[in-house]
């Protein structure tokens, strides 16, 4: 059993989304790393170890995996913003037969690739932006006194391609000593 300075707690970030926390690891970091590799196989992205007594982060250790991004290629008119930090994209929404254009901003940090006629954006961020725009349009029409039902505003037909982009290999790291 390790003394109080060599007791750790760890948080494992999984690829499926949630983080798993382990309290009071007193067997050493190398042994815990072997446990993580055998239990979670390729399901974990990284894990962080923290000393319990001082809350000091001892290390962050990553899995040896391929980095893949789910993205969408969107063919819509776009315009660079004044600050040169991203693009405004004009997205058409429809309510009954009326078309409502709404400008959505995507910063350069979330844009994977930009070309003349399309943008490649992370799929989760694009879907979240579309859902936020629909809720804001619904709130706007309700505020103006229009009666509006859920699902009445929808995105119009636009050309989208779903992509799976491989960003290369993430080099894995592991602890060098048991009790740093």
C-alpha positions in Angstrom: 0.0 0.0 0.0 1.3 3.4 -1.0 1.7 6.3 1.5 -0.6 9.3 1.3 1.5 11.1 -1.3 1.4 8.2 -3.7 -2.4 7.8 -3.8 -4.0 8.9 -7.0 -7.3 9.4 -8.7 -7.8 9.1 -12.4 -10.4 10.2 -15.0 -10.6 8.2 -18.3 -12.1 10.0 -21.3 -13.9 7.4 -23.5 -14.5 7.7 -27.3 -18.2 7.1 -26.8 -18.5 10.4 -24.8 -18.6 9.9 -21.0 -15.7 10.1 -18.6 -15.1 7.4 -16.0 -13.6 8.3 -12.7 -11.5 6.1 -10.4 -10.8 7.1 -6.8 -7.9 6.0 -4.6 -5.5 4.3 -7.0 -2.7 3.0 -4.8 -1.2 0.3 -7.0 0.9 2.6 -9.1 0.3 4.3 -12.5 1.9 1.6 -14.6 -0.4 -1.1 -13.2 -3.4 1.2 -13.7 -2.3 1.9 -17.3 -2.3 -1.9 -18.0 -5.7 -2.1 -16.4 -7.1 0.7 -18.7 -5.6 -0.9 -21.8 -7.1 -4.3 -21.0 -10.5 -3.1 -19.8 -11.3 -0.4 -22.3 -9.1 -1.6 -25.3 -9.6 1.0 -28.0 -12.5 2.8 -26.4 -10.4 5.3 -24.4 -8.8 8.5 -25.7 -6.8 9.6 -22.8 -6.6 9.5 -19.0 -5.4 11.9 -16.4 -3.9 11.0 -13.0 -4.0 13.4 -10.1 -2.4 13.1 -6.6 -5.2 13.0 -4.0 -3.4 14.8 -1.2 -2.3 17.9 -3.2 -4.7 17.7 -6.2 -1.6 18.1 -8.4 -2.0 16.6 -12.0 0.8 14.0 -12.3 0.3 13.2 -15.9 -1.9 12.8 -19.0 -1.6 9.6 -21.0 -3.0 9.1 -24.4 -4.1 6.0 -26.4 -2.3 5.0 -29.6 -5.3 5.5 -32.0 -6.2 6.9 -35.4 -7.9 10.3 -35.1 -11.2 10.4 -37.2 -13.6 13.3 -37.5 -17.2 13.0 -38.6 -17.8 16.0 -40.9 -20.2 17.4 -43.4 -19.4 19.1 -46.7 -21.9 21.9 -47.1 -22.5 23.5 -50.5 -24.0 26.9 -49.6 -23.0 30.6 -50.3 -20.6 31.9 -47.7 -18.8 35.1 -46.9 -15.6 35.8 -44.9 -16.3 38.0 -41.8 -14.6 41.4 -41.2 -12.3 40.0 -38.5 -11.1 37.3 -40.9 -11.7 34.7 -38.2 -14.4 32.6 -40.0 -17.3 32.4 -42.4 -20.9 33.4 -42.5 -23.0 30.8 -44.3 -26.5 31.7 -45.6 -28.7 28.7 -44.6 -32.3 28.5 -46.0 -35.1 27.5 -43.6 -38.7 27.0 -44.6 -42.0 27.7 -42.9 -44.9 26.6 -45.0 -43.9 27.7 -48.5 -41.8 30.7 -47.3 -38.0 30.6 -47.4 -36.2 32.3 -44.5 -32.5 32.8 -45.0 -30.4 32.9 -41.8 -26.7 33.6 -41.6 -24.8 31.2 -39.4 -21.2 31.9 -38.3 -18.6 29.2 -38.3 -15.1 30.1 -36.9 -11.9 28.8 -38.5 -11.4 26.6 -35.5 -14.4 24.4 -36.4 -13.9 24.5 -40.2 -11.9 21.5 -41.4 -11.6 22.6 -45.0 -12.7 25.7 -46.9 -13.0 25.9 -50.7 -14.7 28.2 -53.2 -18.0 26.4 -53.3 -18.1 24.5 -50.0 -17.1 24.3 -46.4 -16.2 21.1 -44.5 -17.4 21.4 -40.8 -17.5 19.0 -37.9 -20.9 17.3 -38.1 -21.9 17.7 -34.4 -21.1 21.5 -34.5 -23.1 21.9 -37.7 -26.1 20.0 -36.4 -26.0 22.0 -33.1 -25.9 25.3 -35.1 -28.9 24.3 -37.2 -30.9 23.3 -34.1 -30.0 26.5 -32.4 -31.1 28.5 -35.4 -34.4 26.7 -35.6 -35.1 27.4 -31.9 -34.2 31.0 -32.3 -36.4 31.4 -35.3 -39.3 29.8 -33.4 -38.8 32.1 -30.5 -38.6 35.1 -32.9 -41.9 34.2 -34.5 -43.6 33.6 -31.2 -42.3 36.9 -29.9 -43.8 38.7 -32.9 -47.2 37.2 -32.1 -47.3 34.4 -34.7 -48.8 31.1 -33.7 -46.1 28.5 -34.4 -46.0 24.8 -33.7 -43.0 22.6 -32.9 -41.4 21.3 -36.1 -43.0 24.0 -38.3 -39.7 25.5 -39.2 -37.3 23.1 -41.0 -34.1 23.4 -43.0 -34.8 23.7 -46.7 -33.2 21.3 -49.2 -29.4 21.9 -49.4 -26.6 19.8 -50.7 -24.6 18.1 -47.9 -22.1 15.2 -48.0 -21.2 13.3 -44.9 -17.5 12.5 -44.6 -15.2 10.6 -42.3 -11.9 12.4 -42.2 -8.8 10.6 -40.9 -6.4 13.1 -39.3 -3.5 10.6 -38.8 -2.1 8.6 -36.0 -2.2 9.8 -32.4 1.0 8.6 -30.7 0.2 7.0 -27.4 2.0 7.8 -24.1 2.2 5.8 -20.9 3.7 6.3 -17.4 7.4 5.8 -17.0 7.4 5.1 -13.3 4.8 3.8 -10.8 4.9 6.5 -8.2 6.0 9.9 -9.6 
